[in-house]
Amino acid sequence: MNSSEYNIRQDEDVDEIDIGEVFSVIGSNIFLILIVSVLVGALTFFICHNIITPQYTSSTSIYISTYSDKSNEQQITVNDTQVATNIAGDYKELILGRTVMEGVIDELKLNETYEELLKKVNVTNTDNTHIITISVTDPSPKRAQTIANTIREVASKHILNVMSINAITVAEEANLPDHKSSPKTTRDTEIAFIVTFICMCIIVVVIFIADDRINTTEDVEKYLGLSTLALIPMTEELDSKK
């Protein structure tokens, strides 16, 4: 057998997937797919609404002046902006360091370790600015606000002691959050529904493709290339009719 004949036989053995059949299978199982998707979405909503503890985020920001010449503090140069960008990481490390975090724990008498408090704090710097934003997430809105303001105060003193900074001013006081930052119940429910719907469609299609049984006369003609002359009912069906 030459190579061309072998390639032809290989091509004949390859199963072709009919896109129309795929959509037909999904359509015939759409009720099951929707039921499972709705159930998973409802379960996600219940967990987010009743089990997961809501978290609230409060943010405060400080403005750090890095000008070397106090007489020209009002003149912002390209070099000043570049310096602020380069040392933003230094500010973040100082704020999140043990000196500041443990200072906050001592001042507020928090029943938390350094590692536990650190998980609640996020420090960011807007590109090309001297503004540092400190965010704190906690189950209590008031507690999140208090911790954020205290971190700002303790960090400001620590940065002034460590770095050559002219001044640190409060750009924005910490807010008292009135909406939870997590969990996002509506978003999470929608994501759970969509992901489940897609997964169910994939499962149904995979089961359909993996099923190589011959169930209908169309399957006989498609896979065996034969025409059916007649259908013989199963013995059980005949016995039930007697």
Disulfide bonds with the S-S distance in Angstrom:
none
